[in-house]
Amino acid sequence: MSYYLVVFRAKSESMRFQSLISSYGAMTTIISTPRKISVSCGISVKIRSIDLNLAKTILSRRQFYTFAGIYLINNDEYIKI
């Protein structure tokens, strides 16, 4: 099963992004950032593939100073997109 992680360097921005994208109806989960992704605060926002474009739109329209990237997680592969 594949999904995407939206990674930030600050917990407050992870929480703010999760709240914002959820307000648009996206199903999200706050999860611990995998150790393979070492540029984060410890929590990331897990989103479904169908919500990827919404996530990109939100990130481009709002200021998230600690945004560290979006990763495709597929089995045990971590691919930064």
Steps between C-alpha positions, in 0.01 A plus 500: 500500500640839407433839651665839532663674794511877522801581717577816697784598732259642762220317677283811500510518120423128469194552716395817316531329161305196620220718631486703181498209254245314712269802482480436125380145560831316464545193718829545683693352787779639714774236525854472627745585226696190395867508595594471132375857463729685737411863422193536714359576839382148571145518368372517145164515328395184317275564200338286234612518139169659399578793733848568359394782268306666781808479722717657230247780451486576871879498526535739208240747633595508867828574672651194663855602584603158628359289216756225430337311214245246389596134495336211321505199729460175311564185702844577644605759243516871578503720190512878532281665239 
